[in-house]
Amino acid sequence: MSHDSRLGMTVTHRRYVSHSHAHYGGDLVDGAFVLALFGDVATELCIRTDGDEGLLASYTNVQFVAPVRAGDVIEVQATVIAVGRRSRTLRLTAQVTCRSAPSRSPTAADVLTEPLLVTSADGTVVVP
């Protein structure tokens, strides 16, 4: 059996998290924000693998492991880990690469030495 070239394909997006996305005290951003970013990166991955936007049909094993805050820079990544006839299983991760530092000043931020994993999940996309 031949190796499917789509296995291991990865797409990465980065985004600044504006203060308009803060939903809770302490400038916390809700988990739905990250799930929407997962949908965006999965869409690009489907376009690259199959020439179609596809449909993100389900998530499994969603883990919110650290907070996302307004002023952060977040990196989301989707990697194909399984290929079916019309479905693809994706490993999805979100990491903070820059974190706001409001204790220093309202606009201060730090580039993190090591990215901070904030959310992970597996997703299933379906393509025509």
TIKOLSE-216063 format. One line per 3 residues: their letters; for each residue x, y, z of N, C-alpha, C, O. Coordinates in nm, 3 decimals, decimal comma, always signed. Atoms other than C-alpha are relative to their C-alpha. Last residue first. Example, Ala and Ser with C-alpha at 12.3 -4.5 7.8 and 13.67 -1.06 7.14 Angstrom:
2
SA	-0,082 -0,119 -0,006 +1,367 -0,106 +0,714 -0,077 +0,109 +0,073 -0,026 +0,220 +0,090 ~ +0,089 -0,119 +0,000 +1,230 -0,450 +0,780 +0,090 +0,120 +0,000 +0,194 +0,118 +0,066
This chain:
128
PVV	+0,080 +0,070 +0,103 -1,677 +1,589 -0,133 +0,082 -0,099 -0,081 +0,029 -0,165 -0,171 ~ -0,015 -0,069 +0,129 -1,470 +1,664 +0,178 -0,079 -0,077 -0,105 -0,097 -0,198 -0,095 ~ +0,056 +0,078 +0,110 -1,546 +1,574 +0,539 +0,013 +0,084 -0,126 -0,021 +0,203 -0,127
VTG	+0,054 -0,078 +0,110 -1,339 +1,703 +0,829 -0,050 -0,095 -0,108 +0,004 -0,205 -0,126 ~ +0,029 +0,074 +0,122 -1,287 +1,525 +1,158 -0,061 +0,094 -0,101 -0,162 +0,160 -0,074 ~ +0,118 -0,038 +0,076 -1,120 +1,709 +1,442 -0,015 -0,089 -0,121 +0,084 -0,138 -0,177
DAS	-0,002 +0,069 +0,129 -0,879 +1,613 +1,716 -0,130 +0,039 -0,069 -0,234 +0,052 -0,005 ~ +0,118 +0,080 +0,037 -0,833 +1,864 +1,992 +0,035 -0,082 -0,122 +0,133 -0,056 -0,192 ~ -0,028 +0,106 +0,097 -0,580 +2,081 +2,172 -0,128 -0,077 -0,027 -0,218 -0,081 +0,057
TVL	+0,112 +0,086 +0,039 -0,605 +2,414 +2,352 +0,051 -0,106 -0,098 +0,135 -0,078 -0,183 ~ +0,122 -0,044 -0,066 -0,371 +2,649 +2,543 -0,118 -0,092 -0,032 -0,206 -0,111 +0,053 ~ +0,116 +0,071 +0,054 -0,022 +2,517 +2,472 -0,123 +0,043 +0,077 -0,126 +0,036 +0,200
LPE	+0,085 +0,055 -0,105 +0,226 +2,787 +2,578 -0,121 -0,067 -0,065 -0,203 +0,001 -0,127 ~ +0,145 -0,021 +0,016 +0,501 +2,856 +2,324 -0,078 -0,073 +0,110 -0,037 -0,179 +0,158 ~ +0,066 +0,123 +0,044 +0,852 +2,839 +2,473 -0,148 +0,030 -0,019 -0,210 +0,086 +0,072
TLV	-0,114 +0,084 +0,036 +1,066 +3,152 +2,507 -0,050 -0,133 -0,056 +0,002 -0,183 -0,156 ~ -0,027 +0,112 -0,090 +0,747 +3,358 +2,506 +0,118 -0,082 -0,052 +0,128 -0,109 -0,172 ~ -0,011 +0,118 +0,085 +0,762 +3,692 +2,324 +0,038 -0,114 +0,093 +0,138 -0,105 +0,165
DAA	-0,124 +0,076 +0,004 +0,649 +3,941 +2,584 -0,009 -0,110 -0,103 -0,113 -0,174 -0,118 ~ +0,017 +0,143 +0,029 +0,384 +4,212 +2,576 +0,138 -0,064 -0,008 +0,238 +0,004 -0,031 ~ -0,119 +0,087 -0,006 +0,341 +4,569 +2,695 -0,036 -0,145 -0,031 -0,146 -0,191 -0,001
TPS	-0,030 +0,053 +0,132 +0,048 +4,784 +2,574 +0,121 -0,095 -0,002 +0,165 -0,136 -0,109 ~ +0,120 +0,049 +0,070 -0,124 +4,865 +2,905 +0,029 -0,064 -0,137 -0,051 -0,145 -0,185 ~ +0,068 -0,115 +0,061 +0,212 +4,885 +3,085 -0,118 -0,055 -0,078 -0,121 -0,174 -0,109
RSP	-0,110 -0,091 +0,039 +0,432 +4,657 +3,297 -0,055 +0,128 -0,061 -0,010 +0,238 -0,028 ~ -0,058 -0,051 -0,125 +0,143 +4,483 +3,481 +0,115 +0,096 -0,027 +0,146 +0,182 +0,056 ~ +0,061 -0,126 -0,043 -0,037 +4,460 +3,146 +0,056 +0,055 +0,132 +0,038 +0,174 +0,161
ASR	-0,060 -0,022 -0,132 +0,207 +4,198 +3,012 -0,053 +0,131 +0,058 +0,023 +0,227 +0,072 ~ +0,010 -0,137 -0,049 +0,036 +4,051 +2,705 +0,058 +0,009 +0,141 +0,054 -0,088 +0,217 ~ +0,099 -0,021 -0,105 +0,162 +3,713 +2,597 +0,003 +0,145 +0,045 +0,109 +0,203 +0,066
CTV	-0,029 -0,128 -0,065 +0,338 +3,621 +2,274 -0,113 +0,026 +0,099 -0,230 +0,005 +0,068 ~ -0,142 -0,024 +0,029 +0,354 +3,267 +2,131 +0,048 +0,134 +0,057 +0,167 +0,153 +0,080 ~ -0,030 -0,142 -0,013 +0,026 +3,139 +2,277 +0,150 +0,016 -0,023 +0,231 -0,050 +0,043
QAT	-0,104 -0,040 -0,095 -0,041 +2,792 +2,144 +0,012 +0,151 +0,003 -0,002 +0,217 -0,100 ~ -0,009 -0,146 -0,011 -0,340 +2,633 +1,976 +0,102 +0,031 +0,108 +0,097 -0,023 +0,219 ~ -0,061 -0,058 -0,120 -0,336 +2,273 +1,857 -0,005 +0,152 -0,009 -0,001 +0,210 -0,117
LRL	+0,011 -0,146 -0,009 -0,545 +2,066 +1,616 +0,064 +0,048 +0,130 +0,037 -0,007 +0,236 ~ -0,045 -0,037 -0,134 -0,472 +1,707 +1,512 +0,007 +0,152 +0,001 +0,074 +0,212 -0,083 ~ -0,100 -0,103 -0,022 -0,680 +1,640 +1,203 +0,037 +0,009 +0,146 -0,050 -0,003 +0,233
TRS	-0,011 -0,028 -0,142 -0,873 +1,335 +1,088 +0,117 +0,094 +0,019 +0,227 +0,071 -0,032 ~ -0,138 -0,019 -0,045 -0,968 +1,343 +0,723 -0,005 +0,026 +0,149 -0,090 +0,101 +0,197 ~ -0,028 -0,067 -0,127 -1,290 +1,214 +0,577 +0,150 +0,011 +0,024 +0,230 -0,068 -0,026
RRG	+0,049 -0,139 +0,004 -1,411 +1,134 +0,226 +0,030 +0,077 +0,128 -0,004 +0,194 +0,139 ~ +0,048 -0,026 +0,136 -1,230 +0,803 +0,153 -0,046 +0,145 -0,015 -0,005 +0,214 -0,108 ~ +0,101 +0,096 +0,044 -1,037 +0,811 +0,479 -0,043 +0,035 -0,141 +0,015 +0,122 -0,205
VAI	+0,071 -0,030 +0,124 -0,712 +0,987 +0,564 -0,095 -0,114 -0,030 -0,054 -0,230 -0,043 ~ +0,062 +0,118 +0,062 -0,558 +0,997 +0,912 -0,079 +0,046 -0,122 -0,136 +0,155 -0,123 ~ -0,054 +0,119 -0,065 -0,321 +1,232 +1,102 -0,064 -0,129 -0,052 -0,015 -0,238 -0,024
VTA	+0,075 +0,120 +0,040 -0,358 +1,548 +0,891 +0,064 -0,122 +0,066 +0,183 -0,149 +0,045 ~ -0,082 +0,100 +0,067 -0,206 +1,838 +1,087 -0,087 -0,120 -0,032 -0,161 -0,167 +0,053 ~ +0,075 +0,121 +0,035 -0,384 +2,157 +1,192 +0,093 -0,092 -0,078 +0,160 -0,049 -0,172
QVE	-0,058 +0,091 +0,098 -0,206 +2,440 +1,370 -0,091 -0,119 -0,020 -0,149 -0,171 +0,076 ~ +0,080 +0,122 +0,010 -0,315 +2,745 +1,562 +0,055 -0,083 -0,115 +0,098 -0,031 -0,218 ~ -0,032 +0,078 +0,119 -0,075 +3,016 +1,676 -0,084 -0,126 +0,002 -0,080 -0,202 +0,099
IVD	+0,031 +0,143 -0,007 -0,198 +3,276 +1,923 +0,033 -0,064 -0,135 +0,007 -0,007 -0,241 ~ -0,011 +0,048 +0,138 -0,061 +3,624 +1,984 -0,013 -0,151 +0,009 +0,059 -0,217 +0,083 ~ -0,086 +0,113 +0,036 -0,191 +3,749 +2,316 +0,014 -0,011 -0,151 -0,069 +0,040 -0,226
GAR	-0,138 -0,045 +0,013 -0,329 +4,098 +2,380 +0,098 -0,112 -0,032 +0,214 -0,085 -0,062 ~ -0,012 -0,112 +0,093 -0,662 +3,974 +2,510 +0,144 +0,048 +0,001 +0,207 +0,057 +0,106 ~ +0,032 -0,134 -0,049 -0,605 +3,656 +2,705 +0,008 +0,101 -0,113 +0,084 +0,083 -0,209
VPA	-0,036 -0,095 +0,105 -0,612 +3,286 +2,621 -0,047 +0,135 +0,049 -0,159 +0,148 +0,100 ~ +0,085 -0,109 +0,051 -0,620 +3,062 +2,926 +0,061 +0,072 -0,119 +0,182 +0,077 -0,137 ~ -0,049 -0,127 -0,053 -0,448 +2,725 +2,971 -0,082 +0,113 -0,061 -0,141 +0,095 -0,168
VFQ	-0,100 +0,024 -0,104 -0,540 +2,358 +2,922 +0,060 +0,126 +0,061 +0,122 +0,120 +0,167 ~ -0,036 -0,140 -0,026 -0,865 +2,368 +2,726 +0,097 -0,003 +0,118 +0,054 -0,020 +0,232 ~ -0,060 -0,031 -0,130 -0,877 +2,008 +2,601 +0,036 +0,149 +0,005 +0,117 +0,197 -0,075
VNT	-0,032 -0,142 -0,013 -1,105 +1,891 +2,321 +0,051 +0,026 +0,141 -0,016 -0,007 +0,239 ~ -0,110 -0,023 -0,094 -1,085 +1,511 +2,294 +0,044 +0,146 +0,006 +0,164 +0,175 +0,005 ~ -0,011 +0,095 -0,111 -1,306 +1,484 +1,990 +0,117 +0,043 +0,086 +0,210 +0,108 +0,040
YSA	-0,121 -0,008 -0,083 -1,429 +1,748 +1,747 -0,005 -0,116 +0,098 -0,112 -0,157 +0,142 ~ +0,001 +0,030 -0,145 -1,682 +1,695 +1,472 +0,137 +0,026 +0,061 +0,240 +0,028 -0,006 ~ +0,118 +0,073 -0,044 -1,795 +1,770 +1,115 -0,003 -0,027 +0,151 -0,110 -0,031 +0,211
LLG	-0,047 +0,052 -0,128 -1,552 +2,037 +0,998 -0,120 -0,062 +0,070 -0,207 +0,009 +0,120 ~ +0,089 -0,030 -0,112 -1,679 +2,068 +0,642 +0,058 -0,061 +0,126 +0,084 -0,181 +0,130 ~ +0,040 +0,108 -0,090 -1,469 +2,075 +0,328 -0,093 +0,050 +0,109 -0,138 +0,164 +0,107
EDG	+0,001 -0,046 -0,139 -1,317 +2,392 +0,183 -0,036 -0,109 +0,098 +0,004 -0,103 +0,214 ~ +0,136 -0,035 -0,042 -1,236 +2,211 -0,142 +0,006 +0,042 +0,146 +0,088 -0,009 +0,222 ~ +0,055 -0,100 +0,091 -0,917 +2,151 -0,342 -0,142 +0,041 +0,031 -0,214 +0,087 -0,057
DTR	+0,107 +0,052 +0,085 -0,849 +1,826 -0,157 -0,062 +0,101 -0,095 -0,154 +0,067 -0,170 ~ -0,005 +0,146 +0,022 -0,528 +1,857 +0,044 -0,098 -0,046 -0,106 -0,070 -0,142 -0,178 ~ -0,132 +0,046 +0,046 -0,462 +2,232 +0,019 +0,003 -0,149 -0,030 +0,072 -0,192 -0,122
ICL	-0,025 -0,058 +0,133 -0,827 +2,336 +0,035 +0,133 -0,053 -0,055 +0,142 -0,088 -0,173 ~ +0,084 +0,072 +0,097 -0,885 +2,094 +0,322 +0,021 +0,053 -0,142 +0,026 -0,025 -0,237 ~ -0,061 +0,132 +0,019 -0,587 +2,243 +0,512 -0,081 -0,082 -0,101 -0,022 -0,149 -0,186
ETA	-0,114 -0,014 +0,090 -0,722 +2,594 +0,455 +0,065 -0,136 -0,027 +0,106 -0,164 -0,139 ~ +0,048 -0,035 +0,134 -1,057 +2,495 +0,602 +0,117 +0,014 -0,097 +0,112 -0,040 -0,208 ~ +0,046 +0,125 +0,062 -0,894 +2,320 +0,900 -0,049 +0,026 -0,142 -0,028 -0,056 -0,232
VDG	-0,121 +0,072 +0,042 -0,704 +2,643 +0,979 -0,036 -0,134 -0,064 +0,032 -0,179 -0,155 ~ -0,070 -0,071 +0,107 -1,027 +2,843 +0,979 +0,121 -0,078 -0,050 +0,140 -0,092 -0,171 ~ +0,078 +0,012 +0,123 -1,226 +2,589 +1,182 +0,069 +0,067 -0,118 +0,067 +0,013 -0,228
FLA	-0,019 +0,137 +0,047 -0,950 +2,571 +1,443 -0,077 -0,022 -0,130 -0,026 -0,086 -0,222 ~ -0,130 +0,000 +0,067 -0,966 +2,951 +1,466 +0,034 -0,140 -0,052 +0,093 -0,153 -0,159 ~ +0,020 -0,068 +0,129 -1,338 +2,922 +1,542 +0,131 +0,005 -0,078 +0,131 -0,013 -0,200
LVF	+0,067 +0,096 +0,089 -1,258 +2,664 +1,813 -0,026 +0,062 -0,138 -0,016 -0,007 -0,239 ~ -0,101 +0,093 +0,050 -1,009 +2,910 +1,964 -0,063 -0,101 -0,095 -0,003 -0,136 -0,197 ~ -0,091 -0,076 +0,085 -1,273 +3,182 +1,996 +0,104 -0,092 -0,063 +0,130 -0,085 -0,183
AGD	+0,059 -0,001 +0,134 -1,525 +2,929 +2,130 +0,087 +0,078 -0,098 +0,088 +0,049 -0,218 ~ -0,050 +0,111 +0,079 -1,293 +2,877 +2,426 -0,054 -0,004 -0,141 +0,011 -0,057 -0,232 ~ +0,070 +0,129 -0,012 -1,375 +3,219 +2,569 +0,055 -0,104 -0,097 +0,117 -0,071 -0,198
VLD	+0,071 +0,022 +0,126 -1,117 +3,498 +2,595 -0,065 -0,138 +0,009 -0,004 -0,232 +0,059 ~ +0,005 +0,137 +0,051 -0,997 +3,617 +2,936 -0,089 -0,009 -0,124 -0,189 +0,061 -0,136 ~ -0,022 +0,000 +0,144 -0,923 +3,988 +2,984 +0,003 -0,140 -0,061 +0,068 -0,163 -0,162
GGY	-0,140 +0,032 +0,021 -0,898 +3,938 +3,361 +0,037 -0,008 -0,147 +0,140 -0,066 -0,183 ~ -0,093 -0,076 -0,081 -1,274 +3,924 +3,384 +0,143 -0,045 -0,024 +0,168 -0,159 -0,061 ~ +0,008 +0,022 -0,145 -1,455 +3,749 +3,100 +0,101 +0,090 +0,071 +0,188 +0,149 +0,008
HAH	+0,139 +0,027 -0,036 -1,534 +3,802 +2,731 -0,019 -0,009 +0,151 -0,131 +0,005 +0,200 ~ +0,005 +0,033 -0,143 -1,217 +3,947 +2,587 -0,146 -0,009 +0,043 -0,226 +0,081 +0,016 ~ +0,034 +0,141 -0,018 -1,252 +3,933 +2,207 -0,005 -0,042 +0,147 -0,050 -0,152 +0,179
SHS	+0,143 +0,017 +0,026 -1,269 +4,314 +2,169 -0,044 -0,146 +0,018 -0,164 -0,173 +0,029 ~ +0,075 -0,018 -0,125 -0,929 +4,328 +2,338 -0,150 -0,013 -0,021 -0,224 -0,037 +0,075 ~ +0,031 -0,139 -0,037 -0,770 +4,190 +2,024 -0,084 +0,004 +0,128 -0,145 -0,095 +0,169
VYR	+0,130 +0,006 -0,066 -0,616 +3,844 +2,001 -0,032 +0,140 +0,053 +0,025 +0,185 +0,152 ~ +0,002 -0,084 -0,120 -0,334 +3,871 +1,747 -0,141 -0,005 +0,057 -0,238 +0,005 -0,017 ~ +0,095 -0,111 -0,012 -0,347 +3,583 +1,504 +0,021 +0,074 +0,131 +0,042 +0,013 +0,236
RHT	-0,025 -0,080 -0,120 -0,118 +3,317 +1,369 -0,095 +0,117 +0,001 -0,132 +0,171 -0,103 ~ +0,047 -0,139 +0,004 -0,217 +3,042 +1,126 +0,044 +0,067 +0,131 +0,051 +0,003 +0,235 ~ -0,011 -0,081 -0,120 -0,038 +2,711 +1,063 -0,053 +0,140 -0,027 -0,023 +0,200 -0,130
VTM	+0,025 -0,141 +0,029 -0,112 +2,437 +0,809 +0,001 +0,074 +0,133 -0,054 +0,026 +0,233 ~ +0,030 -0,093 -0,109 +0,033 +2,087 +0,834 -0,022 +0,140 -0,054 +0,047 +0,185 -0,145 ~ +0,008 -0,137 +0,050 +0,049 +1,790 +0,598 -0,049 +0,090 +0,113 -0,143 +0,056 +0,185
GLR	-0,106 -0,087 -0,052 +0,144 +1,483 +0,801 -0,003 +0,142 -0,052 +0,070 +0,227 -0,002 ~ -0,035 +0,028 -0,140 -0,063 +1,244 +0,593 +0,117 +0,088 +0,043 +0,219 +0,096 -0,025 ~ +0,070 -0,096 -0,087 -0,171 +1,415 +0,270 +0,033 -0,022 +0,147 +0,022 +0,070 +0,227
SDH	-0,080 -0,122 -0,016 +0,097 +1,231 +0,068 -0,068 +0,103 +0,089 -0,002 +0,197 +0,134 ~ +0,082 -0,112 +0,043 -0,084 +0,899 +0,125 +0,076 +0,130 +0,030 +0,110 +0,156 +0,145 ~ +0,017 -0,104 -0,102 +0,181 +0,626 +0,153 -0,084 +0,114 -0,058 -0,057 +0,158 -0,169
SM	-0,081 -0,120 +0,010 +0,137 +0,342 -0,092 -0,035 +0,098 +0,111 -0,146 +0,099 +0,165 ~ +0,085 -0,119 +0,000 +0,000 +0,000 +0,000 +0,089 +0,125 +0,000 +0,187 +0,131 +0,075
